[in-house]
Amino acid sequence: MTAVHVPGAPVIEDGRLVSTSPASGAEVGRLPVATPEDVGRAVDRARRAGEWWAGLGFAGRRQRLLRWRALLARRIEELADLVHAEGGKPVADAVVEIVTAVEHVDWAARNARRVLGPRRVRSRLVLAEFSAHLEYQPHGVVGVIGPWNYPVFTPIGSVAYALAAGNAVVFKPSEYTPAVGQWLVDTFAEVVPEQPVFTAVHGLGDVGAALCRSGVGKVAFTGSSATARKVMAACAESLTPVLLEAGGKDAMIVDADADLDAAAEACVWGALTNAGQTCIGIERVYAVEPVFDAFVGKVVERAGRLTVGPDDADIGPITMPSQLDVIRRHIDDALARGGRAVLGGADAVQPPYVRPTVLVDVPEDSIAVREETFGPTLTVNRVRDVDEAVARANALSYGLGGSVFGRRRAVAIARRLRSGMASVNSTLTFAGMSTLPFGGVGDSGFGRIHGEDGLREFSRAKAITRRRARSLLASTTFERTAADVARLVKAIKTMYGR
């Protein structure tokens, strides 16, 4: 008898992870499930490969990473089709995701030497007889646990930077998008065939747990806040450092002097792209009283034009079937507590799809406002002024990204948001800016990918001092005399006592 699969839900058959389309249920790929022993062996192989990779130096790694970048760019349509087939994401959205990932590979490869290379650091007068040197060394092997919602862009934000810093990488893709993850590994092997520098292990959560306990030098995780806590707990057993990019409930603030057409356009994109399955997606909007009604009208008009369905639609299916119940529960709770649906509503959930839903007047203590929905829904609430908007935006334990629309004081408002990132007069743009760090605070995690901070995240600082002259103020020796100590005290009082 042929097994019947729930579209999109991962299934293990005969030791293999079966990946299916969330839209049609068609099989996309079968990948071998790793045992804990398999994970351990993969890390051991990566450790040996990492020594070779680190030995290539910045120039050798840059050359190979740029070859991989070129391959990704040449085969962008092939990868976009696979992302669409496995995760349901519209091909156009997949292309945008891959373009951004390619940019990050390029930046990491080109800038690793400048950011991480050995350099002299200025000495201080008290230790003027020593020179100071700083360099950044790789961890050895980095374990990357990736998400399903952006199966190319998000893991590459860790993988490319870890590789550029001189690490080998063992990658555990989401069980919902294993074929995409394996494609990335296989294409890297095409340009770096010498050693298994970048490999994958597949399976469910237990495989991720095994990777956390495998002896890697660091773990980079992207996923829910609840799972982030489990990852951190597993890594704590061996004091393995972690980078956690967890959930979000990002807010947009619309000030009285905002360009409402631009704000509505950006809001619809930020909230509904990838069917709302975006950790930095806009899930809450606070619009000041004078512009609230006009803004809501423009959002509803634009969101109402979007198409929902497979293939060329603007919004594809919900990738993870269990998320449909979460989205339905959030909508129902908002309506039951006095909120109004000005678009979509209670019947918006039509598995495997959810139609765009805009809710207004939703109480701030409702789950639609306080918990991550991860669907094409949006709450828009009116506020007296931007002070109230900032207070509401900062009231949650999440702190990933955010957005502000306005003219005169928009940047000042963005600075007040308790978040790792913010966009002014746009949404989500900080994710594509390869020169800027990406990450959150609070329940949204800690650590940074992307930019210079991202390169340093996948390395460890190594400080070296070297004596270059005799000590004039002998202090760090038992050969010092009372006169030496007296001269030291006098020097410090002269230098710092005024």
WOPEVEN-V646774 format. One record per residue. N is the residue number from 0. SS is DSSP state (a for helix, b for strand, c for the rest). NEAR is the number of other ideal C-beta (glycine too) atoms within 12 Angstrom. Layout:
n=N ss=SS near=NEAR
n=N ss=SS near=NEAR
This chain:
n=0 ss=c near=3
n=1 ss=c near=7
n=2 ss=c near=15
n=3 ss=c near=12
n=4 ss=c near=24
n=5 ss=c near=21
n=6 ss=c near=33
n=7 ss=c near=40
n=8 ss=c near=29
n=9 ss=c near=39
n=10 ss=b near=28
n=11 ss=b near=24
n=12 ss=b near=19
n=13 ss=c near=11
n=14 ss=c near=16
n=15 ss=b near=22
n=16 ss=b near=37
n=17 ss=b near=34
n=18 ss=b near=44
n=19 ss=b near=36
n=20 ss=c near=35
n=21 ss=c near=40
n=22 ss=c near=31
n=23 ss=c near=22
n=24 ss=c near=26
n=25 ss=c near=20
n=26 ss=b near=25
n=27 ss=b near=36
n=28 ss=b near=30
n=29 ss=b near=22
n=30 ss=b near=37
n=31 ss=b near=23
n=32 ss=b near=30
n=33 ss=c near=35
n=34 ss=c near=18
n=35 ss=a near=22
n=36 ss=a near=14
n=37 ss=a near=27
n=38 ss=a near=36
n=39 ss=a near=24
n=40 ss=a near=21
n=41 ss=a near=38
n=42 ss=a near=39
n=43 ss=a near=23
n=44 ss=a near=25
n=45 ss=a near=42
n=46 ss=a near=32
n=47 ss=a near=22
n=48 ss=a near=32
n=49 ss=a near=36
n=50 ss=a near=20
n=51 ss=a near=23
n=52 ss=a near=35
n=53 ss=a near=34
n=54 ss=a near=19
n=55 ss=c near=26
n=56 ss=a near=20
n=57 ss=a near=32
n=58 ss=a near=18
n=59 ss=a near=25
n=60 ss=a near=41
n=61 ss=a near=30
n=62 ss=a near=21
n=63 ss=a near=34
n=64 ss=a near=42
n=65 ss=a near=27
n=66 ss=a near=24
n=67 ss=a near=38
n=68 ss=a near=34
n=69 ss=a near=20
n=70 ss=a near=26
n=71 ss=a near=38
n=72 ss=a near=23
n=73 ss=a near=17
n=74 ss=c near=24
n=75 ss=a near=27
n=76 ss=a near=18
n=77 ss=a near=24
n=78 ss=a near=38
n=79 ss=a near=32
n=80 ss=a near=25
n=81 ss=a near=34
n=82 ss=a near=44
n=83 ss=a near=39
n=84 ss=a near=37
n=85 ss=a near=45
n=86 ss=a near=52
n=87 ss=c near=48
n=88 ss=c near=47
n=89 ss=c near=33
n=90 ss=a near=27
n=91 ss=a near=26
n=92 ss=a near=34
n=93 ss=a near=35
n=94 ss=a near=26
n=95 ss=a near=28
n=96 ss=a near=42
n=97 ss=a near=41
n=98 ss=a near=27
n=99 ss=a near=32
n=100 ss=a near=43
n=101 ss=a near=36
n=102 ss=a near=29
n=103 ss=a near=44
n=104 ss=a near=45
n=105 ss=a near=28
n=106 ss=a near=34
n=107 ss=a near=46
n=108 ss=a near=37
n=109 ss=a near=25
n=110 ss=a near=30
n=111 ss=a near=41
n=112 ss=a near=25
n=113 ss=a near=20
n=114 ss=a near=32
n=115 ss=a near=36
n=116 ss=c near=26
n=117 ss=c near=20
n=118 ss=b near=19
n=119 ss=b near=17
n=120 ss=b near=19
n=121 ss=c near=13
n=122 ss=c near=19
n=123 ss=c near=17
n=124 ss=a near=16
n=125 ss=a near=21
n=126 ss=a near=24
n=127 ss=c near=20
n=128 ss=c near=22
n=129 ss=b near=25
n=130 ss=b near=20
n=131 ss=b near=22
n=132 ss=b near=20
n=133 ss=b near=23
n=134 ss=b near=24
n=135 ss=b near=32
n=136 ss=b near=23
n=137 ss=b near=41
n=138 ss=c near=39
n=139 ss=c near=35
n=140 ss=b near=43
n=141 ss=b near=50
n=142 ss=b near=51
n=143 ss=b near=52
n=144 ss=b near=52
n=145 ss=c near=45
n=146 ss=c near=43
n=147 ss=c near=43
n=148 ss=c near=45
n=149 ss=c near=44
n=150 ss=c near=47
n=151 ss=c near=48
n=152 ss=a near=48
n=153 ss=a near=45
n=154 ss=a near=48
n=155 ss=a near=54
n=156 ss=a near=50
n=157 ss=a near=49
n=158 ss=a near=48
n=159 ss=a near=50
n=160 ss=a near=50
n=161 ss=a near=49
n=162 ss=a near=53
n=163 ss=a near=57
n=164 ss=c near=48
n=165 ss=c near=43
n=166 ss=c near=46
n=167 ss=b near=44
n=168 ss=b near=53
n=169 ss=b near=53
n=170 ss=b near=54
n=171 ss=b near=51
n=172 ss=c near=48
n=173 ss=c near=44
n=174 ss=c near=41
n=175 ss=c near=44
n=176 ss=c near=49
n=177 ss=a near=43
n=178 ss=a near=39
n=179 ss=a near=49
n=180 ss=a near=48
n=181 ss=a near=34
n=182 ss=a near=37
n=183 ss=a near=44
n=184 ss=a near=37
n=185 ss=a near=27
n=186 ss=a near=35
n=187 ss=a near=37
n=188 ss=a near=23
n=189 ss=a near=20
n=190 ss=a near=28
n=191 ss=c near=30
n=192 ss=c near=16
n=193 ss=c near=18
n=194 ss=c near=24
n=195 ss=c near=30
n=196 ss=c near=43
n=197 ss=b near=48
n=198 ss=b near=42
n=199 ss=b near=44
n=200 ss=c near=46
n=201 ss=b near=43
n=202 ss=c near=35
n=203 ss=c near=25
n=204 ss=a near=23
n=205 ss=a near=23
n=206 ss=a near=39
n=207 ss=a near=39
n=208 ss=a near=28
n=209 ss=a near=33
n=210 ss=a near=45
n=211 ss=a near=40
n=212 ss=c near=26
n=213 ss=c near=39
n=214 ss=c near=29
n=215 ss=c near=46
n=216 ss=c near=37
n=217 ss=b near=40
n=218 ss=b near=50
n=219 ss=b near=54
n=220 ss=b near=48
n=221 ss=b near=47
n=222 ss=c near=40
n=223 ss=c near=33
n=224 ss=a near=32
n=225 ss=a near=19
n=226 ss=a near=27
n=227 ss=a near=38
n=228 ss=a near=20
n=229 ss=a near=26
n=230 ss=a near=40
n=231 ss=a near=28
n=232 ss=a near=20
n=233 ss=a near=29
n=234 ss=a near=31
n=235 ss=a near=16
n=236 ss=c near=17
n=237 ss=c near=19
n=238 ss=c near=15
n=239 ss=c near=29
n=240 ss=b near=27
n=241 ss=b near=38
n=242 ss=b near=41
n=243 ss=b near=41
n=244 ss=b near=51
n=245 ss=c near=39
n=246 ss=c near=40
n=247 ss=c near=49
n=248 ss=c near=47
n=249 ss=b near=47
n=250 ss=b near=51
n=251 ss=b near=55
n=252 ss=b near=50
n=253 ss=b near=48
n=254 ss=c near=39
n=255 ss=c near=29
n=256 ss=c near=20
n=257 ss=c near=39
n=258 ss=c near=24
n=259 ss=a near=32
n=260 ss=a near=21
n=261 ss=a near=28
n=262 ss=a near=44
n=263 ss=a near=37
n=264 ss=a near=26
n=265 ss=a near=34
n=266 ss=a near=48
n=267 ss=a near=38
n=268 ss=a near=36
n=269 ss=a near=42
n=270 ss=a near=47
n=271 ss=a near=46
n=272 ss=a near=36
n=273 ss=a near=41
n=274 ss=a near=45
n=275 ss=a near=51
n=276 ss=c near=47
n=277 ss=c near=40
n=278 ss=c near=45
n=279 ss=c near=49
n=280 ss=c near=42
n=281 ss=b near=47
n=282 ss=b near=50
n=283 ss=b near=47
n=284 ss=b near=50
n=285 ss=b near=49
n=286 ss=b near=44
n=287 ss=b near=36
n=288 ss=a near=21
n=289 ss=a near=19
n=290 ss=a near=33
n=291 ss=a near=30
n=292 ss=a near=20
n=293 ss=a near=24
n=294 ss=a near=43
n=295 ss=a near=36
n=296 ss=a near=22
n=297 ss=a near=33
n=298 ss=a near=45
n=299 ss=a near=28
n=300 ss=a near=22
n=301 ss=a near=29
n=302 ss=a near=40
n=303 ss=c near=23
n=304 ss=c near=19
n=305 ss=c near=31
n=306 ss=c near=21
n=307 ss=b near=34
n=308 ss=c near=21
n=309 ss=c near=26
n=310 ss=c near=21
n=311 ss=c near=14
n=312 ss=c near=26
n=313 ss=c near=30
n=314 ss=b near=41
n=315 ss=c near=42
n=316 ss=c near=42
n=317 ss=c near=42
n=318 ss=c near=45
n=319 ss=c near=33
n=320 ss=c near=30
n=321 ss=c near=23
n=322 ss=a near=35
n=323 ss=a near=33
n=324 ss=a near=19
n=325 ss=a near=28
n=326 ss=a near=43
n=327 ss=a near=30
n=328 ss=a near=24
n=329 ss=a near=43
n=330 ss=a near=40
n=331 ss=a near=26
n=332 ss=a near=27
n=333 ss=a near=42
n=334 ss=a near=30
n=335 ss=a near=20
n=336 ss=c near=22
n=337 ss=c near=18
n=338 ss=c near=33
n=339 ss=b near=25
n=340 ss=b near=32
n=341 ss=b near=30
n=342 ss=b near=33
n=343 ss=c near=39
n=344 ss=c near=27
n=345 ss=c near=24
n=346 ss=c near=17
n=347 ss=c near=36
n=348 ss=b near=32
n=349 ss=b near=21
n=350 ss=c near=28
n=351 ss=c near=33
n=352 ss=b near=36
n=353 ss=b near=42
n=354 ss=c near=35
n=355 ss=c near=40
n=356 ss=b near=47
n=357 ss=b near=45
n=358 ss=b near=46
n=359 ss=b near=35
n=360 ss=c near=24
n=361 ss=c near=38
n=362 ss=c near=22
n=363 ss=c near=28
n=364 ss=c near=17
n=365 ss=c near=27
n=366 ss=a near=30
n=367 ss=a near=41
n=368 ss=a near=35
n=369 ss=a near=27
n=370 ss=c near=30
n=371 ss=c near=37
n=372 ss=c near=46
n=373 ss=c near=39
n=374 ss=c near=46
n=375 ss=c near=46
n=376 ss=b near=56
n=377 ss=b near=53
n=378 ss=b near=47
n=379 ss=b near=49
n=380 ss=b near=39
n=381 ss=b near=28
n=382 ss=b near=31
n=383 ss=c near=18
n=384 ss=c near=24
n=385 ss=a near=35
n=386 ss=a near=19
n=387 ss=a near=22
n=388 ss=a near=42
n=389 ss=a near=30
n=390 ss=a near=21
n=391 ss=a near=35
n=392 ss=a near=41
n=393 ss=c near=28
n=394 ss=c near=24
n=395 ss=c near=33
n=396 ss=c near=22
n=397 ss=c near=38
n=398 ss=c near=33
n=399 ss=c near=46
n=400 ss=c near=45
n=401 ss=b near=48
n=402 ss=b near=47
n=403 ss=b near=44
n=404 ss=b near=46
n=405 ss=c near=32
n=406 ss=c near=20
n=407 ss=c near=15
n=408 ss=c near=24
n=409 ss=a near=32
n=410 ss=a near=19
n=411 ss=a near=19
n=412 ss=a near=39
n=413 ss=a near=32
n=414 ss=a near=17
n=415 ss=a near=22
n=416 ss=c near=39
n=417 ss=c near=30
n=418 ss=c near=38
n=419 ss=c near=37
n=420 ss=c near=40
n=421 ss=c near=42
n=422 ss=b near=37
n=423 ss=b near=32
n=424 ss=c near=30
n=425 ss=c near=30
n=426 ss=c near=40
n=427 ss=c near=38
n=428 ss=a near=24
n=429 ss=a near=34
n=430 ss=a near=44
n=431 ss=a near=29
n=432 ss=c near=23
n=433 ss=c near=36
n=434 ss=c near=22
n=435 ss=c near=25
n=436 ss=c near=29
n=437 ss=b near=45
n=438 ss=c near=39
n=439 ss=c near=39
n=440 ss=c near=27
n=441 ss=a near=24
n=442 ss=a near=29
n=443 ss=a near=36
n=444 ss=b near=37
n=445 ss=b near=27
n=446 ss=c near=35
n=447 ss=c near=31
n=448 ss=b near=48
n=449 ss=c near=43
n=450 ss=a near=32
n=451 ss=a near=27
n=452 ss=a near=29
n=453 ss=a near=39
n=454 ss=a near=41
n=455 ss=a near=35
n=456 ss=a near=42
n=457 ss=c near=47
n=458 ss=b near=35
n=459 ss=b near=22
n=460 ss=b near=21
n=461 ss=b near=20
n=462 ss=b near=18
n=463 ss=b near=17
n=464 ss=b near=19
n=465 ss=b near=15
n=466 ss=b near=16
n=467 ss=c near=15
n=468 ss=c near=13
n=469 ss=c near=12
n=470 ss=c near=20
n=471 ss=c near=16
n=472 ss=c near=29
n=473 ss=c near=22
n=474 ss=c near=21
n=475 ss=c near=17
n=476 ss=c near=15
n=477 ss=c near=8
n=478 ss=c near=11
n=479 ss=c near=16
n=480 ss=c near=14
n=481 ss=a near=10
n=482 ss=a near=12
n=483 ss=a near=20
n=484 ss=a near=18
n=485 ss=a near=16
n=486 ss=a near=20
n=487 ss=a near=25
n=488 ss=a near=18
n=489 ss=a near=15
n=490 ss=a near=22
n=491 ss=a near=18
n=492 ss=a near=12
n=493 ss=a near=14
n=494 ss=a near=15
n=495 ss=a near=12
n=496 ss=c near=9
n=497 ss=c near=6
